[in-house]
Amino acid sequence: MEQAIARARRRGDRAEVRSLYRRLHSLPSQDPNDPGYRRLRYCRYADDTLLGFAGPRAEAEQIRQRLAAFLRDDLMLELSPDKTLITHARSQRARFLGYEISVAGTDRRTRRPSVSDRRNRRSLNGTVVLHVPAAVVKAKSAPYLSRGKPARRNPMINEADYNIVGRFGAEYRGIVGYYLLAGDVQRLHRLRWVMETSMLKTLASKHHSSVSKMAARFKAKIPTPHGLRTCFEATVERAGRNPLVSRFGGIPLKRQKTAVLTDRVSTGPVYPNKELIRRLQKGRCELCTRTDNIQMHHVRLLADLNRPGQPPPAWAQVMGTRRRKSLVVCGGCHDSIHGQPATPLTQ
């Protein structure tokens, strides 16, 4: 075949050269049906196990039966046949650690193995490929959707801009960092758009503004190994120190063969700034503004504050106005509340 290509080149027949190259690319470089070739590779993480076997399906089933016998006889464990699947990697995809794994096979994608070698190689044939499952993109987008559209996250509306952008950015960065090994990591563009729109709607609801104005306010560009990328930043200025910056996006969705997840694990609560904590930290009675012997007064239900035929006292009016079942009071006011004073208290 190579001699025929060389003769066609000498004749200058480009159509014949292209036709011969197409025929050449359809021929395998090795015998794919070698009956004596076998290969078994093993990968395990925690309780997830993956076996890569090159050989007939009958022998793969025998391996599964031997594994089941070993677990049953030696380890006193049962192998679940519904979860222990045999997948043909050329035509199907196996699930392992959140990835879909398959074996590539194409005669169209070629590359040169080195600069000195002028001949192209079908480099994808027989290589293991990692994919982002469509179910993962759908599941990760679900918390940010309402009726199929990106929606705001109401529990975060009262948070600072820095916390909102940082929280969305950390969640997005963790997902993308885990799937950067996949060859089709660009499928996460859908997740990026959903999370970005949800974040901008949350900020717009907080500032009583629009999504476009929030996008223009927080948009920024950062340098990456693949050029400038657009992201969203929120900054907290500090006197005499570098400002705090939280960022969402700006991660190129391109495969990185040596990607390492370096995102910090969040150990605190999702929304740490509680209103009750802030009220206690003030250390001031919400009825008489005294600062000594601060205590908390609780009621079971707000409906218990309204007694038929009796006007509510001042402390009940304050709790009803705040729509809160707790009240920060001093010791004297607390005693007056439980003693049911005849004259209402002054706020």
N, C-alpha and C positions, 0 to 999 in steps of 0.2 A: 504493500500500500504506500509506503514512504517513497519507494522508487517511482511509482506511478505519479505521485504528487510532484516529485522532482522533474519528471519528463514534462508534465503539464506546465510547470513553471518555466521550463526552457522554451516551450512553444508559446508562452504568453497567454495561454487559455485560462483566464481567471474564473470563468464559469465552471470549467472542469475542476479547477483547484478547489473551489468551494464545495462542489458536489463530492469530491473525494474526501475532503475534511469532514463533511457530514457523515459519510459512511464510516470514516475512521473513528469518529466520536461515538458511533453506535456499537462499536466492538469493545468488549471488556479487555482490560489489560491483563487480567488473570482469569483463571477458570473459576466462575462463581459457584459451580456445582461440584466442587471437589468432594467426593464421598468420604474421604479419609481425614478431612480437616475438622478439628474441634477446637473450641476456645471457650473458657468459662472465667468470668471475672465477677468479683464479689465486692459489694459496697454496703456498709451498714452505718446508720446513725440512730442512736438510742434504740427504739424498738422497731424502726423501719429498715427493711432490708431489700436490696435490689441485686439480682443475679443477671448478668449479661452472658447469654449462652449462644454460641454459633454452632448450629447443628440441627438435626431433625426434631420435629415437635415430639415424637414418641420418646426420645431420650430426655427432653425437657420434662415431660410428665413423670418419667422414672425418677428424675432428680427431685421433683416435688414429693413423690411418694417416699423416697428415702429420707428427706427432711422431716416429713410428718412422722415417720417411724422413729427417728432419732429424738424428736421432741417428746413423743409419747413415752418411749421406753426409758430414755436416759434423764430427761428433764421433767417428766410428768406434766407436760403441757400439751395442749391441743392446737393443731394447726387449722385455722379457719379456711375451708376451701373457697368460700365466697370472697375473701379478701386476698387470697394467694392466687393471683391471676397469671396466666401465660399469654403474653402479648407479642404479636408479630411486629417488630419495630419498623419494618419497611412500610407496612400498610396501616398501622395503628400507633397510638401513643400510650406510653405507660406513665402513671402518676407516681412521683417520688419527691417527697419533701416540698410539696407545693409546686413543683415543676411538671411539665409534660416532656417526656423524653422519647425521641425517635431516632431512626437512622436515615440519613439523607441519601438520596440517589437521584442524580441528574447528569445528563450528558451535555448540558448547555453551559454550565458554570465551569470555567477553567481559569487557571492562573499559572504563572511561571514560578517554579520553586526557588529560583535564584536568578541573579542578574546575568550571570554567564550562560545559563541554560536558556536557549532561545525557543525550546519546545514547551508548549502549554501542557498542563496536567489537569485532569478532572479531579480537583482536590476535594470536592464534597462527597464523592461516592464512598459510602461505607463509614462516614464519620458520624459520631453521636452529636445530636443537636438538642439544645434545651429550648423550650417554648414557654411563653406565658399563657396559662390556661384562660380561656374566655370566662370560665366560671369565677376565677379570681378577680378579674376586672369588674365583673358584675357584683360580686359580693363586697368588694372594697368600696364600690361606689354607692351601695345601698344606704349607708348611714347618712349620706349627704343629699339624698333625693327625697322628694315628696311628690307623689302622683307622677313619677317618672321625670321630674324636673329638679334641677339643683335648688335647694332651699336653704334658708338661714338656719343657724343653730341657736335657738332661743336661750339655752342656758348660758351662752357665752356673751350675750349682748352687753351685760353690765361689766365685762372684763375690760382691761386696758387694751389699747391697740397692739401694744407690744406682745401681750399674752395671746391675743387672738391670732395674729400672724404667726407667732412662734409655735402655737399648738398645731395649727394647720400645716405649717412647714415641717414640723417634726414627724407628724403622721405620714405626710407624703414622702419625705426623705427616707423614712424607714422602709416603706413599700418599694420604692424605686431602687434603693440600695440593695435590697435582697434579690431583685430580678434583673440586675445589670448583667448577669452572666448569660441571660437568654439571648438568642439570636434575633428574636422579634420583640425586643423590649419596647420598641416604638408603639406597641399596642397600648401602652399605658398613657398615651395622649388623651384617651377618653377619660381616664381617671383624673388626670391633671386638670382638664377642663371642668369636670364636675366639682372637684375640690376648690378650684380657684373661684368659680362662680359662687359656690356656697360661702366661701370666706368673704368675698366682696359684698354679698347680700347681707351677711352678718354685720359687717362694718357699716354698710349703708343704713341698716335698721338702727344701729346704735347712734349714728350721727344725723339721722333723719335726712338722709341725702339719697343720691342715686348710685347705681352700680358704676356707671361711667365716670362719675366724679371721684369715687373711691379708687377706681383703677388709675386715673390720672394722678391722684394724690400719692399713692404708695408705690407706683411703678418705678423701677430702677433697672439698670443694666450692670452686669458683672462679667469680668473676664473668666473664661474657662479654657481648657485645652483645645476646645473645638470652636473658639471664637467667643464673641459677646453673646450673652443670653439674657433675655428679659426675665425679671423676677419682681417680687413685691417685698418691700422692706418697711419695717416700723422701727423707729429709733427713739431711745430714751437718753437725753442729754444728762451728763453728770459733771458737776463742777470739779475741775482739776483732774479729771480722769477721762479715759476714752469712753465714748457713748456705747450704750448697749444696743445691739442690732439683732433683730429677729427677721428671718427671711423665709419666703415661700417660693419654691420653684428655682429656676436657674440651673437645673441639672440636665445636661444633654442626654436625651434618650437614645444613646448609642451603646452597643455592646462593648463591655470591658472584660476581657478574658481573665484578668487578674484582679477583678473587683473584690474589695474587702469592705464589709459593713462596719463603719466606725461611728455610727450614730450612738449617742449616749442613751442609756435606758432611763426612762422617766419613772422615778420611784414615788413621787408625791401624788396627791389627788389631782383629778383633771381640772377642777375649779377650786383652787385653794382659798381664795379670798371670799369668805363667808360674811354675810351682813351681821350675823349674830356676834362673830368674833370682833368685828370692827366696833360694834356698839359696846361690847365689854371692855375693849382696850381704851375707850374714851374715859372710863371710870367716873361717869357722871350720872346722877339720877335723872331719869327722863320725865320726872314729875316736878321736882323742886330744885334740880340742878346741883344738889349737894354731892360731895365727892368722898364722904366717909361711909364705911361699912356697906359697900355695894353688894347687892344681892339680885337674884332673878326671881320674878314672879311668873308662874305659868298657869294657863287654863287649858282644859281638855279640848273644848270647842269654842269657836268664836260665837256660836249661837247661844252659849251659856251666858254671854255678857248682857243679853237683852232679857230682862225679866218682865213679864206682863204686868201692867199696872204700876210699875215703878220706873222713875227716870234713872238712867244709868249714871253712876258716879263718874267723876272726872277721869279716874284711871281706866275705867271701862271705855270711855269715849276715846281716850288716847289709843288704846289697843285696837278699837274698832276702826279708827282713822288709819292707823298703820297697817291694818289687816295682818296683824301678827299675834300669835298666841303667847308671846313672851314679852316681858317688860323689865328693863333695867331700873331698879329702884334702890334707895338707901334703906337702912334698917328701920327708921322712923316711918317712912311711907309704907314699907312692907307690913309693919304692925298695924297701921291704920287701915290698909286694904283688908286684912284678915279680921279686923275688929269691926268692919262695916261702919265707918263714921257717919254721924248724922248729917254733917255739913260736907258738901263736895269739896274735893281738894282743888287747889289752883295749880294750873300747869306752869 
